[in-house]
């Protein structure tokens, strides 16, 4: 029984780690900015293929151009 609980805990940790690795490290998480060929702000005029709901904090290079005014915050509304 203890072995099953330990295995389940390890599997959950692996899934959590895999999900964290799917987020681009150039942006603070949350929200998770996915790693994709292009990411655009949800509700904007971009064509994806991936989208993120903002605001997002840029902590590295803004590789997707989400922070148009270069203030460190991307996908700002209004």
C-alpha positions as CSV (number, residue, x, y, z in Angstrom):
1,X,0.0,0.0,0.0
2,X,2.8,2.4,0.9
3,X,4.6,1.6,-2.3
4,X,1.4,2.5,-4.3
5,X,1.0,5.8,-2.6
6,X,4.7,6.6,-3.2
7,X,4.4,5.7,-6.9
8,X,1.3,7.8,-7.2
9,X,3.0,10.8,-5.6
10,X,6.0,10.4,-7.9
11,X,3.8,10.3,-11.0
12,X,1.9,13.4,-9.9
13,X,5.2,15.2,-9.3
14,X,6.4,14.1,-12.8
15,X,3.2,15.4,-14.4
16,X,3.5,18.7,-12.5
17,X,7.2,19.1,-13.6
18,X,6.3,18.3,-17.3
19,X,3.6,20.9,-17.2
20,X,6.0,23.5,-15.8
21,X,8.5,22.7,-18.5
22,X,5.9,23.5,-21.2
23,X,5.9,27.1,-20.1
24,X,8.3,29.5,-21.7
25,X,10.9,30.5,-19.1
26,X,11.1,34.1,-20.5
27,X,7.8,34.9,-18.9
28,X,6.7,34.7,-15.2
29,X,4.3,31.8,-14.5
30,X,1.3,32.1,-14.0
31,X,0.0,32.6,-16.5
32,X,1.8,29.9,-18.4
33,X,3.1,31.2,-21.8
34,X,3.3,28.0,-23.8
35,X,6.3,27.1,-25.9
36,X,5.2,27.3,-29.5
37,X,6.2,28.5,-32.9
38,X,4.3,31.7,-32.1
39,X,2.2,32.9,-29.1
40,X,-0.2,35.9,-29.3
41,X,-2.3,37.6,-26.7
42,X,-5.8,36.1,-26.5
43,X,-8.4,38.4,-27.9
44,X,-5.9,40.3,-30.0
45,X,-5.3,40.4,-33.7
46,X,-2.6,37.7,-33.7
47,X,-3.1,34.4,-35.5
48,X,-1.4,32.0,-33.0
49,X,-1.1,29.1,-33.2
50,X,-1.0,29.5,-29.4
51,X,-2.5,32.2,-27.2
52,X,-2.1,33.5,-23.6
53,X,-4.5,35.5,-21.4
54,X,-2.6,38.4,-20.0
55,X,-1.2,40.3,-18.3
56,X,2.1,38.4,-18.4
57,X,5.4,39.6,-16.8
58,X,8.5,39.4,-19.1
59,X,11.5,38.2,-17.1
60,X,13.7,37.3,-20.0
61,X,13.7,38.0,-23.7
62,X,10.2,38.8,-25.1
63,X,10.6,36.3,-27.9
64,X,6.9,36.4,-28.9
65,X,6.6,40.2,-28.9
66,X,3.8,40.2,-26.2
67,X,5.1,43.4,-24.5
68,X,4.6,46.0,-27.3
69,X,5.4,49.1,-25.1
70,X,8.5,47.5,-23.5
71,X,7.3,48.1,-19.9
72,X,7.9,44.5,-18.8
73,X,4.2,43.6,-19.0
74,X,2.7,41.9,-22.0
75,X,-0.8,41.4,-23.1
76,X,-2.1,44.4,-21.2
77,X,-5.7,45.3,-21.8
78,X,-6.9,48.9,-22.4
